[in-house]
Amino acid sequence: MPITRLVELQDIDSQLEDLNSLLGDLPKMVDELNEKENSIKNKVEADKTSLKDISLNTSKSETANLDIQSKIDKLTDQLFLVTNNKQYDALTSEIEHLKAQKEEHETLLITYLEDKETLEENVKNNESSLEELKTDLESRRNKLDKALSETSEEKKSLENSRQKQIVEIDEKIMFTYNKVISARSGVAVVPLSGGSCGGCGAALPPQKASEIKAGDLHNCDSCGRFVYSKKN
């Protein structure tokens, strides 16, 4: 009888739900921790790459400043050798231009130093967070692996039994079952309670209640659950 298959299917689904409840939010928490770990790792790698870039740019600016200072020194020495104002003004203008370039590099060096300190602090904090996260994640992974190991055989057996039930049930009935079980907290099949639905408590029409007792397949008009009689 279809209702018998549905009752057996509901029992299997309830057992599977119980197994999933044993795991609780552990799988979701492990996934979230994995995502957080990967996110922090990516930040650390990005910050370390930025530190390498800063180190390279710092070296370039320092080298540029040494070259500029060397040019300034040479031009300054030449000031004492000029014989007219035009040459003096030209050298002075060039020296001022070089000093402006040097100031730009010195400003950049200060910025690089500030950015370097910030990035080094970020890397230090994130690596510390990774160590803490690693300990928490390892503990939760072990719990999850243990729980999965303990329930895997039972779950596999229930899933096989579920598949055997499904193939014996009409597709339209299964469609309704799946829709109701999703909407009613995992319960799509309930026993008749007196003349009422054992799920929501709504009173059923006497004729429908009588037909359910006779083994016919009916749904509660109120909650949509399949209702059966335990006497059958």
C-alpha positions in Angstrom: 0.0 0.0 0.0 1.3 3.5 -0.8 0.7 4.8 2.7 2.7 2.0 4.2 5.7 2.9 1.9 5.3 6.5 3.0 5.3 5.6 6.7 8.4 3.6 6.2 10.0 6.4 4.2 9.2 8.9 6.9 10.7 6.6 9.5 13.9 6.4 7.5 14.0 10.2 6.9 13.5 10.8 10.6 16.4 8.5 11.5 18.6 10.3 8.9 17.6 13.6 10.4 18.6 12.3 13.8 22.0 11.4 12.5 22.4 14.8 11.0 21.4 16.4 14.3 24.1 14.5 16.0 26.6 16.3 13.9 24.8 19.6 14.7 26.4 22.7 13.2 29.9 21.1 13.2 30.2 20.6 9.4 29.1 24.2 8.9 31.5 25.5 11.5 34.4 23.5 10.0 33.6 25.0 6.6 33.4 28.5 8.0 36.7 28.0 9.8 38.3 26.7 6.6 37.1 29.7 4.7 38.4 32.0 7.5 41.8 30.2 7.5 42.1 30.6 3.7 41.1 34.2 3.9 43.8 35.0 6.6 46.4 33.0 4.7 45.6 35.1 1.5 46.0 38.3 3.5 49.3 37.2 4.9 50.6 36.3 1.5 49.4 39.6 0.0 51.0 41.6 2.8 54.3 39.8 2.5 54.2 40.5 -1.3 53.6 44.1 -0.5 56.5 44.1 1.9 58.8 42.8 -0.8 57.6 45.5 -3.1 58.2 48.2 -0.4 61.7 46.8 0.2 62.5 47.0 -3.5 61.0 50.5 -3.9 62.8 51.7 -0.7 66.1 50.4 -2.1 65.5 52.2 -5.4 64.6 55.5 -3.7 67.7 55.3 -1.4 69.9 54.6 -4.4 68.3 57.5 -6.4 68.9 59.8 -3.4 72.5 58.9 -3.2 72.9 59.6 -7.0 71.1 62.9 -6.6 73.2 64.0 -3.6 76.3 63.1 -5.6 75.1 65.3 -8.5 74.3 68.1 -6.0 77.7 68.0 -4.5 79.4 68.1 -7.9 77.3 71.1 -9.0 77.9 72.9 -5.7 81.7 72.5 -6.2 81.3 73.9 -9.7 79.6 77.1 -8.3 83.1 78.2 -7.1 84.5 77.9 -10.6 81.9 79.8 -12.6 82.9 83.2 -14.2 79.6 84.8 -14.8 76.1 85.2 -13.4 74.4 83.2 -16.2 76.4 80.1 -15.4 75.9 80.6 -11.7 72.1 80.9 -12.1 72.0 77.8 -14.3 73.9 75.7 -11.8 71.8 77.1 -8.9 68.6 76.2 -10.8 69.8 72.7 -11.5 70.7 72.2 -7.8 67.3 73.4 -6.7 65.6 71.0 -9.2 67.7 68.1 -7.8 66.9 69.0 -4.2 63.2 68.9 -5.1 63.6 65.4 -6.6 65.5 64.4 -3.4 62.7 65.7 -1.2 60.2 63.6 -3.2 62.2 60.5 -2.6 62.5 61.3 1.1 58.8 61.7 1.3 58.3 58.4 -0.4 60.8 56.8 2.0 58.8 58.0 5.0 55.6 56.6 3.4 57.3 53.3 2.7 58.5 53.1 6.3 55.0 53.8 7.6 53.4 51.2 5.3 56.1 48.7 6.2 55.4 49.1 9.9 51.6 48.6 9.3 52.1 45.6 7.1 54.6 43.9 9.5 52.1 44.4 12.3 49.3 43.0 10.2 51.4 39.9 9.3 52.3 39.4 12.9 48.7 39.6 14.1 47.3 37.5 11.3 50.0 34.8 11.8 49.1 34.8 15.4 45.4 34.4 14.5 46.3 31.5 12.2 47.9 29.6 15.0 44.9 30.0 17.2 42.6 29.1 14.4 44.7 26.1 13.4 44.3 24.7 16.9 40.5 25.3 17.0 40.1 24.0 13.4 42.1 20.8 14.1 40.0 20.1 17.2 36.7 20.5 15.3 38.0 18.5 12.3 38.8 15.6 14.6 35.4 15.8 16.2 33.7 15.9 12.8 35.8 13.0 11.4 35.0 10.9 14.5 31.3 11.7 14.2 31.2 10.9 10.5 33.1 7.7 11.1 30.7 6.6 13.8 27.6 7.3 11.7 28.8 6.5 8.1 27.7 2.9 8.0 24.3 3.5 9.6 23.7 6.5 7.3 24.7 4.5 4.2 22.3 1.7 5.2 19.5 4.1 5.7 20.1 5.8 2.4 20.1 2.5 0.6 16.8 1.6 2.3 15.4 5.0 1.4 16.2 4.5 -2.3 14.4 1.2 -2.2 11.3 2.8 -0.8 11.4 5.7 -3.3 11.4 3.5 -6.4 8.2 1.9 -5.1 6.3 5.2 -4.6 4.5 7.1 -7.4 6.4 10.1 -8.6 3.5 12.5 -7.9 3.2 11.3 -4.4 6.9 11.7 -3.9 6.7 15.2 -5.3 4.1 16.1 -2.7 6.0 14.2 0.1 9.3 16.2 -0.7 7.4 19.5 -0.7 5.6 18.8 2.6 8.7 17.4 4.4 10.6 20.6 3.5 7.9 22.8 4.7 7.0 20.9 7.8 10.3 20.6 9.7 11.0 17.1 8.3 7.7 15.5 9.1 5.4 14.7 6.1 3.6 11.6 7.4 1.7 11.6 10.7 -0.8 9.2 12.4 -4.5 9.9 12.8 -5.2 11.1 16.3 -8.9 10.4 17.0 -10.5 12.2 14.1 -7.7 14.8 13.8 -4.4 15.2 12.0 -1.6 14.0 14.3 0.7 16.8 13.0 -1.2 20.0 13.3 -4.2 18.8 15.3 -6.8 20.0 12.8 -10.0 18.0 12.7 -10.5 16.0 9.6 -13.9 15.5 7.9 -15.5 12.3 9.2 -15.6 10.8 5.8 -11.9 11.4 5.2 -11.0 10.1 8.7 -13.1 7.0 7.9 -11.3 6.4 4.6 -7.9 6.9 6.3 -8.8 4.2 8.8 -9.7 2.0 5.9 -6.2 2.5 4.5 -6.8 5.2 1.9 -4.2 7.8 1.2 -5.2 11.4 2.2 -3.5 14.6 3.1 -4.5 17.0 5.9 -6.4 20.0 4.4 -4.7 22.2 7.0 -1.0 21.3 7.0 -0.7 19.1 3.9 0.8 16.2 5.7 -0.1 12.6 4.8 -2.3 11.1 7.5 -2.4 7.3 8.2 -4.1 5.0 10.7 -1.8 3.1 13.0 -4.4 0.3 13.0 -3.5 -0.6 9.4 
